[in-house]
Amino acid sequence: MPAESGKQAYWRYGGQAVIEGVMMRSPRYFAVACRAPDGQIILRAEPVAKGWLGRLQFLNKPFLRGALMLIDSLALGIRALNFSSTVQLENDPDAKPMPKSLNDLAIGATIFVSIGLGLLLFFALPTYLADVLKRAHWDNFQINLAEGAIRIGIFLGYVGAIGLMPDIRRVFQYHGAEHKAINALEAGLENTVENARAQTRLHPRCGTSFVLLVLVVAIFVFSLMGRPPIYIRLPMHLAVLPWIASFTYEIIRFAGKYRDGFLAKYLLAPGLWSQYLTTREPTDDQIEVSVASLQAVIDMENDVDPFLRRQVEEEGAHHEVEGEQHDPLQPVALPVDGNLADDQSAKEDGRDLGHGEEQIERPAQRVPEQD
């Protein structure tokens, strides 16, 4: 495990939920594990160096890395979502095949529309509603405070509302599974379903806590900027938002490292409470996916190929598993419930799981669901 100042840098592990799966990230690698419709766990892993943060390491400095980390997380998140959606389509016999270019276009359009709606809902709408308070003769400072409170209210209401949708609820369950696996790791426990299950589904470095703290800090920063016309005010707010995010990231990072400290507990309490909206208690099969994703990045940080299982213990007996070394940049199916299938090659069908032109036409190993 990577070390920092003599201690294991577990606080540098994190992740996010995707469609029927979890993306996990370590200092140097990230992995995505998804539950396919046929019950398999499909895994993909690769170096973080291929992402934005890897290319722009010179910006990985205090009070600069926060905004950069947001961009990098968004880029990794898009790739993880793309992979998870492809897994569902490629492994669903009832789904109509969709060309990769069309799938990428659909995801890109969804992200573009989502960003536009986010700006409208969380910036333009609170600004418009707060301007109404001018009629009540509120001063600019009071109006800015009200605008921030309205923005936080809209955010919490929005998250709570979408959490009622069945599909989003499952994503929130995987979000809880991701937190449980990370909490078990940071507690120094073995990365197993049993250890993860016993952990809380809340985590101090969660993106929900980060967003909420950004909104709170923004209230005070925006309040110092006066209240010019809206066509000037909105660009101003958007311009300083990356700096607010960078400052907030340092707070979250510090609090995450010293999560048991008195100040950190009180500083992070509102963010932890908000996670009751964005997480749900996961099932064991969802935790299993999260554990598989986390184990992949742990293995890669220790220079172990996560796709090669040489030996497992099943029902008290040791079974030797021999096979080809898997390319760590290609997807592979993991066994369900910890059991290994018979050692036999999968039938090659040339599926493309979204790796682009460099895709090697070797499918993920088929592992049947256990009784």
C-alpha positions as CSV (number, residue, x, y, z in Angstrom):
1,M,0.0,0.0,0.0
2,P,1.3,3.5,-0.8
3,A,2.8,5.3,2.2
4,E,3.0,8.9,3.1
5,S,5.2,10.2,6.0
6,G,5.5,6.6,7.3
7,K,1.7,6.1,7.3
8,Q,-0.5,4.3,4.8
9,A,-2.2,7.0,2.7
10,Y,-5.6,5.4,2.8
11,W,-7.2,8.9,2.9
12,R,-6.1,9.3,-0.7
13,Y,-8.6,6.5,-1.8
14,G,-12.0,7.5,-3.0
15,G,-14.7,6.9,-5.6
16,Q,-18.1,7.4,-6.9
17,A,-21.2,5.4,-7.9
18,V,-22.1,4.7,-11.5
19,I,-24.8,2.7,-13.2
20,E,-24.9,-0.6,-11.3
21,G,-21.4,-0.2,-10.2
22,V,-18.6,1.8,-8.4
23,M,-15.6,3.7,-9.7
24,M,-12.7,3.6,-7.2
25,R,-9.6,5.8,-7.4
26,S,-6.2,5.5,-5.7
27,P,-3.2,7.9,-6.0
28,R,-2.1,6.3,-9.3
29,Y,-4.9,4.2,-10.6
30,F,-8.7,4.1,-11.0
31,A,-11.0,1.1,-11.5
32,V,-14.6,0.6,-12.4
33,A,-16.6,-2.5,-11.4
34,C,-20.1,-3.0,-12.6
35,R,-22.7,-5.7,-12.1
36,A,-23.9,-6.9,-15.5
37,P,-27.5,-8.0,-16.1
38,D,-26.3,-11.7,-16.1
39,G,-24.9,-11.3,-12.6
40,Q,-21.2,-11.0,-13.5
41,I,-18.9,-8.3,-12.1
42,I,-17.2,-6.6,-15.0
43,L,-14.0,-4.7,-14.1
44,R,-11.9,-2.1,-15.9
45,A,-8.7,-0.5,-14.5
46,E,-6.1,1.9,-15.8
47,P,-3.6,4.5,-14.6
48,V,-4.8,7.9,-13.5
49,A,-1.9,9.4,-15.5
50,K,-4.1,9.1,-18.6
51,G,-6.5,11.6,-17.1
52,W,-6.4,15.4,-16.7
53,L,-4.6,15.4,-13.3
54,G,-1.9,13.1,-14.7
55,R,-1.1,15.4,-17.6
56,L,-1.2,18.6,-15.4
57,Q,0.8,17.5,-12.4
58,F,2.5,21.0,-12.2
59,L,-0.9,22.3,-11.1
60,N,-1.3,19.7,-8.4
61,K,-0.5,22.2,-5.6
62,P,-2.4,23.6,-2.6
63,F,-5.2,26.0,-3.6
64,L,-4.8,25.0,-7.3
65,R,-5.5,21.3,-7.1
66,G,-9.1,21.7,-6.0
67,A,-10.4,23.1,-9.2
68,L,-8.2,20.7,-11.2
69,M,-9.5,17.8,-9.2
70,L,-13.0,18.8,-10.0
71,I,-12.2,18.7,-13.7
72,D,-10.3,15.4,-13.4
73,S,-13.1,13.8,-11.3
74,L,-15.6,14.9,-14.0
75,A,-13.5,13.4,-16.7
76,L,-13.1,10.1,-14.8
77,G,-16.7,10.1,-14.0
78,I,-17.8,10.5,-17.6
79,R,-15.5,7.6,-18.6
80,A,-16.8,5.5,-15.8
81,L,-20.4,6.2,-16.7
82,N,-19.7,5.5,-20.3
83,F,-18.2,2.1,-19.4
84,S,-21.0,1.2,-16.9
85,S,-23.7,2.0,-19.5
86,T,-21.9,0.0,-22.1
87,V,-21.7,-3.0,-19.7
88,Q,-25.4,-2.9,-19.2
89,L,-26.2,-2.7,-22.9
90,E,-23.6,-5.3,-24.0
91,N,-24.7,-7.9,-21.5
92,D,-28.4,-7.4,-21.8
93,P,-29.9,-9.8,-24.4
94,D,-33.0,-7.7,-24.7
95,A,-31.2,-4.5,-25.4
96,K,-30.8,-3.3,-28.9
97,P,-27.1,-2.7,-29.9
98,M,-26.1,0.9,-30.1
99,P,-23.0,2.1,-32.1
100,K,-20.3,3.4,-29.8
101,S,-20.3,6.8,-31.5
102,L,-24.0,7.1,-30.9
103,N,-23.6,6.1,-27.3
104,D,-20.9,8.6,-26.8
105,L,-23.0,11.3,-28.4
106,A,-25.9,10.5,-26.1
107,I,-23.7,10.7,-23.0
108,G,-22.1,14.0,-24.2
109,A,-25.5,15.5,-24.9
110,T,-26.8,14.4,-21.5
111,I,-23.8,16.0,-19.8
112,F,-24.1,19.2,-21.7
113,V,-27.8,19.5,-20.9
114,S,-27.2,18.6,-17.3
115,I,-24.5,21.4,-16.9
116,G,-26.9,23.9,-18.5
117,L,-29.8,22.9,-16.2
118,G,-27.4,23.0,-13.2
119,L,-26.4,26.6,-14.0
120,L,-30.0,27.6,-14.5
121,L,-31.3,25.8,-11.3
122,F,-28.4,26.6,-8.9
123,F,-27.3,30.0,-10.1
124,A,-29.8,31.8,-12.3
125,L,-32.9,30.8,-10.3
126,P,-31.6,31.7,-6.8
127,T,-30.3,35.1,-8.2
128,Y,-33.7,35.9,-9.7
129,L,-35.6,34.9,-6.6
130,A,-33.3,36.9,-4.3
131,D,-33.7,40.0,-6.4
132,V,-37.4,40.0,-5.4
133,L,-36.2,40.9,-1.9
134,K,-35.2,44.3,-3.1
135,R,-38.8,45.3,-3.0
136,A,-38.8,44.6,0.8
137,H,-35.9,47.1,1.0
138,W,-33.3,44.5,2.1
139,D,-29.7,45.6,1.7
140,N,-27.3,43.9,-0.7
141,F,-25.5,41.9,2.0
142,Q,-28.9,40.5,3.3
143,I,-30.0,39.7,-0.2
144,N,-26.7,37.8,-1.0
145,L,-27.2,35.8,2.2
146,A,-30.7,35.0,1.2
147,E,-29.6,34.0,-2.3
148,G,-27.1,31.5,-0.8
149,A,-29.7,30.0,1.5
150,I,-32.1,29.7,-1.4
151,R,-29.3,27.9,-3.4
152,I,-28.7,25.4,-0.6
153,G,-32.4,24.8,-0.2
154,I,-32.8,24.1,-4.0
155,F,-29.8,21.8,-3.9
156,L,-31.0,19.7,-0.9
157,G,-34.6,19.6,-2.3
158,Y,-33.3,18.5,-5.7
159,V,-31.2,15.7,-4.3
160,G,-34.0,14.6,-2.0
161,A,-36.5,14.5,-4.9
162,I,-34.4,12.5,-7.4
163,G,-33.6,10.1,-4.6
164,L,-37.2,8.9,-4.8
165,M,-36.7,7.6,-8.3
166,P,-36.0,3.8,-8.3
167,D,-33.0,4.0,-10.6
168,I,-31.4,6.9,-8.8
169,R,-32.1,5.1,-5.5
170,R,-29.9,2.2,-6.7
171,V,-27.2,4.6,-7.6
172,F,-27.4,6.0,-4.1
173,Q,-27.1,2.4,-2.7
174,Y,-23.9,1.9,-4.7
175,H,-22.8,5.3,-3.3
176,G,-23.3,3.9,0.2
177,A,-21.4,0.8,-0.8
178,E,-18.5,2.9,-2.0
179,H,-18.4,4.7,1.3
180,K,-18.5,1.5,3.3
181,A,-15.6,-0.1,1.5
182,I,-13.5,3.1,1.9
183,N,-14.4,3.3,5.6
184,A,-13.3,-0.3,6.2
185,L,-10.0,0.4,4.4
186,E,-9.3,3.5,6.5
187,A,-10.1,1.5,9.6
188,G,-7.3,-0.8,8.7
189,L,-9.6,-3.8,8.0
190,E,-9.3,-6.4,5.3
191,N,-11.2,-5.5,2.1
192,T,-14.2,-7.9,2.4
193,V,-17.9,-7.6,2.1
194,E,-18.3,-8.5,5.8
195,N,-16.0,-5.8,7.0
196,A,-17.5,-3.2,4.7
197,R,-21.1,-4.1,5.6
198,A,-20.4,-3.1,9.3
199,Q,-19.2,0.4,8.4
200,T,-21.3,3.6,8.2
201,R,-22.5,4.7,4.7
202,L,-21.3,8.3,5.5
203,H,-17.8,9.6,4.7
204,P,-16.3,13.0,5.4
205,R,-14.6,13.4,2.0
206,C,-17.8,12.7,0.1
207,G,-18.7,14.9,-2.9
208,T,-22.0,15.8,-1.3
209,S,-20.1,17.3,1.7
210,F,-17.8,19.1,-0.7
211,V,-20.7,20.6,-2.7
212,L,-22.5,21.7,0.4
213,L,-19.4,23.3,1.9
214,V,-18.7,25.1,-1.4
215,L,-22.3,26.5,-1.3
216,V,-21.7,27.7,2.3
217,V,-18.4,29.3,1.6
218,A,-19.8,30.9,-1.6
219,I,-22.5,32.7,0.5
220,F,-19.8,34.7,2.3
221,V,-17.6,35.3,-0.7
222,F,-20.5,36.4,-2.9
223,S,-21.7,38.7,-0.1
224,L,-18.5,40.6,-0.3
225,M,-18.8,41.2,-4.0
226,G,-21.8,43.6,-3.9
227,R,-24.8,43.2,-6.1
228,P,-24.1,44.5,-9.7
229,P,-26.6,43.8,-12.5
230,I,-27.3,40.1,-13.1
231,Y,-25.5,40.0,-16.4
232,I,-22.3,41.1,-14.6
233,R,-23.0,39.2,-11.3
234,L,-23.4,35.7,-12.8
235,P,-20.1,35.7,-14.7
236,M,-18.4,37.1,-11.6
237,H,-19.7,34.3,-9.5
238,L,-18.8,31.7,-12.0
239,A,-15.3,33.2,-12.3
240,V,-14.5,32.9,-8.6
241,L,-16.2,29.5,-8.2
242,P,-13.1,27.5,-9.1
243,W,-11.1,29.4,-6.4
244,I,-13.9,28.8,-3.8
245,A,-13.8,25.1,-4.8
246,S,-10.0,25.0,-4.4
247,F,-10.2,26.5,-0.9
248,T,-13.0,24.2,0.1
249,Y,-11.1,21.2,-1.3
250,E,-8.2,22.0,1.1
251,I,-10.7,22.1,4.0
252,I,-12.2,18.7,3.1
253,R,-8.7,17.3,2.5
254,F,-7.5,18.4,5.9
255,A,-10.6,17.3,7.7
256,G,-10.5,13.9,6.0
257,K,-6.9,13.3,7.2
258,Y,-7.9,14.2,10.7
259,R,-11.4,13.0,10.7
260,D,-11.4,12.1,14.4
261,G,-10.4,15.6,15.5
262,F,-12.8,17.8,17.4
263,L,-12.8,20.6,14.8
264,A,-13.1,18.2,11.9
265,K,-16.2,16.5,13.4
266,Y,-18.1,19.8,13.8
267,L,-16.8,21.3,10.5
268,L,-18.0,18.2,8.6
269,A,-21.2,17.5,10.5
270,P,-23.6,19.3,8.0
271,G,-22.0,17.6,5.1
272,L,-22.3,14.2,6.8
273,W,-26.0,14.9,7.5
274,S,-26.6,15.7,3.8
275,Q,-25.3,12.3,2.8
276,Y,-28.4,10.7,4.2
277,L,-30.0,12.2,1.1
278,T,-27.4,10.9,-1.4
279,T,-26.7,7.4,0.1
280,R,-28.8,4.4,0.9
281,E,-28.0,1.2,2.7
282,P,-26.6,-1.2,0.1
283,T,-27.2,-4.9,-0.4
284,D,-24.3,-7.4,-0.1
285,D,-24.1,-7.9,-3.8
286,Q,-23.7,-4.1,-4.3
287,I,-21.0,-4.0,-1.6
288,E,-19.3,-6.9,-3.4
289,V,-19.0,-4.7,-6.5
290,S,-17.5,-1.9,-4.5
291,V,-15.0,-4.2,-2.8
292,A,-14.0,-5.6,-6.2
293,S,-13.3,-2.1,-7.5
294,L,-11.4,-1.1,-4.4
295,Q,-9.3,-4.3,-4.5
296,A,-8.3,-3.6,-8.1
297,V,-6.7,-0.2,-7.3
298,I,-5.2,-1.6,-4.1
299,D,-3.6,-4.4,-6.1
300,M,-2.3,-2.1,-8.7
301,E,-0.8,0.3,-6.2
302,N,1.1,-2.8,-4.9
303,D,2.2,-3.7,-8.4
304,V,-0.1,-6.8,-8.4
305,D,-2.1,-7.6,-11.5
306,P,-5.7,-7.4,-10.3
307,F,-7.0,-9.5,-13.1
308,L,-5.0,-12.6,-12.3
309,R,-6.2,-14.7,-9.4
310,R,-3.7,-17.4,-8.8
311,Q,-5.2,-19.0,-5.8
312,V,-8.5,-18.9,-3.8
313,E,-9.8,-20.7,-0.8
314,E,-13.3,-22.2,-1.2
315,E,-15.0,-24.4,1.3
316,G,-11.8,-25.1,3.1
317,A,-9.9,-26.3,0.0
318,H,-7.3,-24.5,-2.1
319,H,-7.8,-24.4,-5.8
320,E,-5.0,-23.5,-8.2
321,V,-6.1,-21.2,-11.0
322,E,-3.8,-21.0,-14.0
323,G,-4.3,-18.9,-17.0
324,E,-3.0,-16.1,-19.2
325,Q,-1.9,-12.8,-17.8
326,H,-4.7,-10.3,-18.5
327,D,-4.0,-6.9,-20.0
328,P,-4.8,-4.5,-17.1
329,L,-6.4,-2.0,-19.5
330,Q,-9.0,-4.5,-20.7
331,P,-12.3,-5.5,-18.9
332,V,-12.6,-8.8,-17.2
333,A,-15.4,-10.6,-15.4
334,L,-14.9,-11.4,-11.7
335,P,-16.5,-14.4,-9.9
336,V,-19.8,-13.9,-8.2
337,D,-19.8,-14.4,-4.4
338,G,-16.1,-15.1,-4.3
339,N,-16.3,-18.4,-6.3
340,L,-14.1,-19.1,-9.3
341,A,-15.6,-20.7,-12.4
342,D,-13.9,-23.6,-14.1
343,D,-10.6,-22.6,-15.7
344,Q,-11.7,-22.5,-19.3
345,S,-11.3,-19.8,-22.0
346,A,-14.3,-17.6,-22.9
347,K,-15.6,-17.8,-26.4
348,E,-14.3,-14.8,-28.3
349,D,-17.1,-12.7,-29.7
350,G,-15.2,-9.4,-30.4
351,R,-17.3,-7.2,-28.1
352,D,-16.1,-3.6,-27.8
353,L,-16.6,-2.3,-24.3
354,G,-15.7,1.2,-25.2
355,H,-11.9,1.2,-25.2
356,G,-11.6,2.9,-28.6
357,E,-9.4,1.9,-31.4
358,E,-6.9,0.1,-29.2
359,Q,-9.5,-2.4,-28.1
360,I,-8.1,-5.9,-28.2
361,E,-10.8,-8.2,-29.4
362,R,-10.8,-10.5,-26.3
363,P,-14.0,-10.4,-24.3
364,A,-14.3,-10.5,-20.5
365,Q,-14.2,-14.0,-19.1
366,R,-17.6,-15.5,-18.6
367,V,-18.3,-16.6,-15.1
368,P,-21.7,-18.1,-14.5
369,E,-23.8,-17.1,-11.6
370,Q,-23.5,-19.5,-8.7
371,D,-26.5,-21.3,-7.2
